[in-house]
């Protein structure tokens, strides 16, 4: 990768990592489901009128929109609102790579290699250590919700793999149109219209800034830049940069929110990041044609979904 492309990959990881700190700040201004709905509303408008029509079937857009937008982000925001720290959330959410691999075995019939299976075991050990750490300092309800969010992210990764969108930004913008109404309906039902209205009436610059960051920064810029990198480099080259997300997440939470990083949390981070790295390893397969020719074959795949 060119130095400029490396810097862009690191920048995207930083934007996604700091996003967890911004979410935690935003939850002081909005109920979690309303905040998530606003995120996708601002991400979709007006971008949906600028990216052109969808380039995959609507069934994939709706499926990913429900799994990623409603289930994953809804559970993540509720879990963080229930007391799950932003830095730890950025770390625990990486277990989505293990869920993705497990769902690929069950739903796609893929057979994990020994290295990948070992990576799953190491990452799960990291989740266990993180649970012990969180159980000693806070409620486990939020922790469980974030793990459930990671599982939903794994489902959305499988759906995205089946969809194989040729344009990551176009796909993500159209996916962002799906969760808005379901999240608003759930917010009215579970959080109450009075709470939603009070949050909107008291909207200030800080609250608006958090919505703009998670919508335009983490969603539009993050997925757009990541997709741009995947179109120019093999996924095996770009994907490892996603392991920097919890590094930036935990660091920014410690710097701006005063979250402590305990020895157990460092241990959990080492196990999780190491396990996810092993889980993401793709074995080399011999080819009957030169690489330069096989790369031009119709249907060849060179990319995957961002952050797992």
KAKA-V550925 format. One record per backbone hydrogen bond with DSSP energy under -1.0 kcal/mol. NH is the residue of the N-H (numbers start at 1). CO is the residue of the C=O. Records with the same first field share a line. If there is no record, write none. Layout:
# KAKA-V550925
NH->CO + CO
This chain:
# KAKA-V550925
6->2
7->3
8->4
9->5
10->6
11->7
12->8
13->9
14->10
15->11
16->12
17->13
18->14
19->15
20->17
22->18
23->19
24->20
25->21
26->22
27->23
28->25
29->26
30->26
35->31
36->32
37->33
38->34
39->35
40->36
41->37
42->38
43->39
44->40
45->41
48->44
49->46
50->47
51->47
60->57
61->57
62->58
63->59
64->60
65->61
66->62
67->63
68->64
70->65
71->66
72->67
73->68
75->71
76->72
77->73
78->74
79->75
80->76
81->77
82->78
83->80
84->79
89->85
90->86
91->87
92->88
93->89
94->91
95->92
96->93
97->94
99->95
100->96
101->97
102->98
103->99
104->100
105->101
106->102
107->103
108->104
110->104
117->113
118->114
119->115
120->116
121->117
122->118
123->119
124->120
125->121
126->122
127->123
128->124
129->125
130->126
131->127
132->128
133->129
134->130
135->131
136->132
138->134
144->140
145->141
146->142
147->143
148->144
149->145
150->146
151->147
152->148
153->149
154->150
155->151
156->152
157->153
158->154
159->155
160->156
161->157
162->158
163->159
164->160
171->167
172->168
173->169
174->170
175->171
176->172
178->175
183->179
184->180
185->181
186->182
187->183
188->184
189->185
190->186
191->187
192->187
196->192
197->193
198->194
199->195
200->196
201->197
202->198
203->200
208->204
209->205
210->206
211->207
212->208
213->209
214->210
215->211
216->212
217->212 + 213
218->213
220->215
221->216
222->217
223->219
224->220
225->221
226->222
227->223
228->224
229->225
230->226
231->227
232->229
233->229
235->302
237->234
238->234
239->235
241->238
242->239
243->240
244->241
245->242
248->244
249->245
250->246
251->247
252->248
253->249
254->250
255->251
256->252
257->253
259->253
266->262
267->263
268->264
269->265
270->266
271->267
272->268
273->269
274->270
275->271
276->272
277->273
278->274
279->275
280->276
281->278
294->290
295->291
296->293
297->294
300->297
